[in-house]
Amino acid sequence: MRYEVLSRDDALSGELAERFHRLAGKRGLVRSETEPDVVVSIGGDGTMLQAFHKFRPALDRVAFVGIHTGRLGFFADWQADELERLVAFMAEHRRDESRIVRYPLVRVDIHRAAGEPVRYDALNEVTIRRREGTLVAEVHLNGLLFETFRGDGFCVSSPIGSTAYNKSLGGAIIHPTLESIQITEMASINNRVYRTIGSPIILPKHHACDILPRPGQPLTVTVDHLHFEWDDVVRLHCRVSDKTVSFMRYRPFPFWQRVREGFIRNEGDE
């Protein structure tokens, strides 16, 4: 089996990466920087996002697994002291299809005044903001005008990304196997003159959301950790992607246990 390792730029993660290569070689695993079967992320959630986008063109054949070396690693199943055990599992089970879970992604097509649309798939979320002042935008659901929004912006998240920025905005936590996207407002203006729904909206796979900014607004758009600034965006078309992300689950780690340990459980709790 071919593998690649992406590690965070710190001493512990770098040391673990070197140790992983030594152990993997002894187990007959082959490193491939361009065509891996499994990509190992060593670090935090930011490292996993970088790994995802590096291998985004190969999502149909690549699976990911994370080793956690930070304070919160929502994507990581393994701790630093379990490195040797993970290598043993990988050598024994390889890329066993029965141990792969696949989760939906957010797709955004960004249409600008000139040129062809650009397309991105996001693991966590896409955000849209005006660089200065209040964002004014129409929101269309399945081609029908739903509301005219005024506020700071939007967060459009995947189910696996519902525990990230979306959660801090008051969005719902969605189980990652549900094929959906969530549109959550950022500080919408609601008074007698301006009204928005004011609640997160969850759309199924066959639905789409179009965000049409008022012309002339300088926008900041983020796709996970990627950051873009444009002055001529006319429409952002958001839906569930036809691609999925694959994670190797060499051992069980239920989603709600992951949520509890990430957000509720304190050190010393049973």
C-alpha positions as CSV (number, residue, x, y, z in Angstrom):
1,M,0.0,0.0,0.0
2,R,1.2,3.5,-0.8
3,Y,1.0,6.3,1.7
4,E,2.0,9.9,2.2
5,V,2.5,11.9,5.4
6,L,1.7,15.6,5.9
7,S,2.8,17.1,9.2
8,R,2.5,20.4,11.0
9,D,5.5,22.5,11.3
10,D,6.5,21.8,14.9
11,A,9.1,19.6,16.5
12,L,6.7,16.9,17.8
13,S,4.8,16.5,14.5
14,G,8.1,16.4,12.5
15,E,9.6,13.8,14.8
16,L,6.5,11.6,14.5
17,A,6.5,11.9,10.7
18,E,10.1,10.7,10.6
19,R,9.3,7.8,13.0
20,F,6.2,6.9,10.9
21,H,8.4,6.6,7.8
22,R,10.8,4.3,9.6
23,L,8.1,2.1,11.0
24,A,6.1,2.0,7.7
25,G,9.2,0.9,5.8
26,K,9.7,-2.0,8.1
27,R,6.1,-3.1,7.6
28,G,6.3,-3.0,3.8
29,L,4.3,0.2,3.3
30,V,5.6,2.3,0.4
31,R,5.8,6.1,0.5
32,S,4.3,7.9,-2.6
33,E,4.2,11.7,-2.6
34,T,2.0,11.8,-5.7
35,E,-0.2,8.7,-5.8
36,P,-0.9,7.6,-2.2
37,D,-3.7,5.3,-1.2
38,V,-3.8,6.7,2.3
39,V,-2.7,10.2,3.4
40,V,-1.7,10.5,7.1
41,S,-2.1,13.9,8.7
42,I,0.0,14.6,11.8
43,G,-1.0,17.8,13.6
44,G,-4.3,19.4,14.1
45,D,-7.5,20.0,12.1
46,G,-5.6,22.7,10.1
47,T,-3.1,20.1,8.9
48,M,-6.0,17.8,7.8
49,L,-7.5,20.7,5.8
50,Q,-4.2,21.3,4.1
51,A,-3.9,17.6,3.3
52,F,-7.5,17.5,1.9
53,H,-6.9,20.4,-0.4
54,K,-3.5,19.1,-1.6
55,F,-5.1,15.8,-2.6
56,R,-8.5,17.2,-3.6
57,P,-8.1,16.3,-7.2
58,A,-7.6,12.6,-6.1
59,L,-10.6,12.3,-3.7
60,D,-11.9,9.3,-5.6
61,R,-8.9,7.2,-4.7
62,V,-7.4,8.7,-1.5
63,A,-8.4,8.1,2.1
64,F,-7.2,10.2,5.1
65,V,-6.3,9.3,8.7
66,G,-5.2,11.8,11.4
67,I,-2.7,11.7,14.2
68,H,-3.4,14.4,16.8
69,T,-0.6,16.5,18.3
70,G,-2.5,19.6,19.3
71,R,-5.2,20.6,21.7
72,L,-8.3,19.9,19.5
73,G,-8.1,17.4,16.6
74,F,-11.7,16.7,15.6
75,F,-10.5,14.9,12.4
76,A,-7.9,12.8,14.2
77,D,-8.6,9.3,15.5
78,W,-5.1,8.6,16.9
79,Q,-2.9,10.2,19.6
80,A,0.8,10.7,19.3
81,D,1.6,7.8,21.6
82,E,-0.4,5.4,19.3
83,L,1.8,5.8,16.3
84,E,3.2,2.3,16.2
85,R,-0.3,0.8,16.7
86,L,-1.6,2.8,13.7
87,V,1.2,1.6,11.5
88,A,0.5,-1.9,12.5
89,F,-3.2,-1.5,11.6
90,M,-2.3,0.0,8.3
91,A,0.0,-2.8,7.5
92,E,-2.6,-5.4,8.5
93,H,-5.7,-3.9,7.0
94,R,-4.2,-1.8,4.2
95,R,-7.0,0.1,2.4
96,D,-9.8,-2.2,3.5
97,E,-13.0,-0.8,1.9
98,S,-15.0,-2.0,4.9
99,R,-13.0,0.4,7.1
100,I,-13.6,3.5,5.0
101,V,-16.3,6.1,5.8
102,R,-17.3,8.6,3.3
103,Y,-18.7,12.1,4.1
104,P,-20.3,14.8,1.9
105,L,-18.7,18.0,1.0
106,V,-19.8,21.6,0.2
107,R,-19.5,22.6,-3.4
108,V,-19.4,26.3,-4.4
109,D,-19.3,27.7,-7.9
110,I,-18.2,31.3,-7.9
111,H,-19.4,33.4,-10.8
112,R,-17.7,36.7,-11.5
113,A,-18.5,39.5,-13.9
114,A,-15.8,38.3,-16.3
115,G,-14.3,34.9,-17.0
116,E,-15.5,31.3,-16.3
117,P,-16.8,30.3,-12.9
118,V,-14.4,28.8,-10.4
119,R,-15.3,25.7,-8.5
120,Y,-14.2,24.5,-5.0
121,D,-15.1,21.6,-2.7
122,A,-14.8,22.4,1.0
123,L,-14.3,19.9,3.8
124,N,-15.5,22.3,6.5
125,E,-17.1,25.4,5.1
126,V,-17.3,28.3,2.7
127,T,-17.7,31.8,4.1
128,I,-18.8,35.0,2.4
129,R,-18.2,38.4,3.8
130,R,-18.0,42.0,2.7
131,R,-14.5,43.3,3.4
132,E,-15.8,46.5,4.9
133,G,-19.4,47.4,6.0
134,T,-22.6,45.5,5.7
135,L,-23.1,42.7,3.1
136,V,-26.3,43.1,1.1
137,A,-27.2,40.0,-0.9
138,E,-30.2,38.1,-2.2
139,V,-30.6,34.5,-1.1
140,H,-32.3,32.2,-3.6
141,L,-33.3,28.6,-2.7
142,N,-33.8,26.3,-5.7
143,G,-34.1,29.3,-8.0
144,L,-36.7,31.2,-5.9
145,L,-35.9,34.4,-4.1
146,F,-36.0,33.6,-0.4
147,E,-34.8,36.7,1.4
148,T,-32.7,39.9,1.0
149,F,-29.9,39.6,3.6
150,R,-28.1,42.5,5.4
151,G,-25.4,41.6,7.9
152,D,-21.8,40.4,8.2
153,G,-22.1,37.4,5.9
154,F,-22.7,33.7,5.6
155,C,-21.2,30.4,6.5
156,V,-22.1,27.4,4.3
157,S,-20.9,24.2,6.0
158,S,-20.8,20.5,5.4
159,P,-22.1,18.1,8.0
160,I,-18.5,17.3,9.2
161,G,-17.9,21.0,9.2
162,S,-21.0,21.8,11.3
163,T,-18.8,21.4,14.4
164,A,-16.4,24.1,13.2
165,Y,-17.1,27.8,12.5
166,N,-20.8,27.0,12.0
167,K,-21.1,25.9,15.6
168,S,-19.7,29.1,16.9
169,L,-22.3,31.0,14.9
170,G,-25.1,29.0,16.6
171,G,-25.6,26.5,13.8
172,A,-26.8,22.9,14.3
173,I,-24.5,19.9,14.6
174,I,-25.3,17.5,11.8
175,H,-24.2,13.9,11.7
176,P,-21.6,13.7,8.9
177,T,-23.4,10.8,7.0
178,L,-26.4,13.1,6.2
179,E,-26.0,14.5,2.7
180,S,-26.8,18.1,3.3
181,I,-25.3,21.6,3.6
182,Q,-26.1,24.3,6.2
183,I,-26.4,28.0,5.6
184,T,-25.9,30.0,8.8
185,E,-26.1,33.8,8.9
186,M,-23.4,36.0,10.5
187,A,-24.9,38.9,12.5
188,S,-28.0,39.6,10.3
189,I,-29.8,42.9,10.7
190,N,-33.4,42.3,11.8
191,N,-35.7,45.2,12.5
192,R,-39.0,46.7,11.2
193,V,-37.4,47.5,7.9
194,Y,-35.0,44.6,7.2
195,R,-35.9,41.0,7.9
196,T,-34.2,37.7,7.4
197,I,-35.0,34.2,8.5
198,G,-32.5,34.5,11.3
199,S,-32.1,30.7,11.7
200,P,-29.7,28.2,10.1
201,I,-31.1,26.5,7.0
202,I,-30.3,22.9,6.2
203,L,-30.7,21.8,2.6
204,P,-30.7,18.2,1.3
205,K,-28.6,17.0,-1.6
206,H,-31.0,17.8,-4.4
207,H,-31.4,21.5,-3.2
208,A,-29.2,24.5,-3.9
209,C,-28.6,27.9,-2.5
210,D,-27.6,30.9,-4.6
211,I,-26.1,34.0,-2.9
212,L,-26.2,37.1,-5.1
213,P,-24.3,40.0,-3.6
214,R,-25.4,43.6,-4.6
215,P,-23.0,44.7,-7.3
216,G,-19.8,46.6,-6.4
217,Q,-19.2,45.0,-3.0
218,P,-15.6,43.9,-2.3
219,L,-15.9,40.4,-0.9
220,T,-13.8,38.0,1.1
221,V,-14.5,34.4,0.4
222,T,-12.9,31.6,2.3
223,V,-12.9,27.9,1.4
224,D,-11.7,26.1,4.5
225,H,-8.3,27.7,5.1
226,L,-8.0,29.2,1.6
227,H,-8.6,33.0,1.4
228,F,-9.8,35.0,-1.7
229,E,-10.7,38.6,-2.3
230,W,-12.8,39.7,-5.2
231,D,-14.7,42.9,-6.2
232,D,-16.8,41.4,-9.0
233,V,-18.6,38.4,-7.7
234,V,-22.2,38.2,-9.0
235,R,-23.3,34.8,-7.7
236,L,-22.2,32.0,-5.4
237,H,-23.9,28.7,-6.1
238,C,-23.8,26.3,-3.1
239,R,-24.9,22.7,-3.0
240,V,-23.8,19.2,-1.8
241,S,-20.8,18.1,-3.9
242,D,-21.0,15.0,-6.1
243,K,-17.6,14.1,-4.5
244,T,-17.0,12.8,-1.0
245,V,-14.1,12.6,1.4
246,S,-12.9,9.2,2.6
247,F,-11.5,8.6,6.1
248,M,-9.9,5.3,7.2
249,R,-11.5,4.0,10.4
250,Y,-9.1,1.4,11.5
251,R,-11.0,1.3,14.8
252,P,-14.4,2.6,15.9
253,F,-14.7,6.2,17.0
254,P,-18.4,7.1,17.0
255,F,-19.3,10.7,15.9
256,W,-21.2,11.6,19.1
257,Q,-18.3,10.4,21.2
258,R,-16.1,12.6,19.1
259,V,-18.4,15.6,19.7
260,R,-18.5,14.9,23.5
261,E,-14.8,14.6,23.8
262,G,-14.2,17.7,21.7
263,F,-16.7,20.0,23.3
264,I,-18.1,18.7,26.6
265,R,-15.8,16.3,28.3
266,N,-13.3,17.7,30.8
267,E,-10.0,16.2,31.7
268,G,-10.6,13.7,34.5
269,D,-14.2,12.9,33.4
270,E,-15.1,9.2,33.1
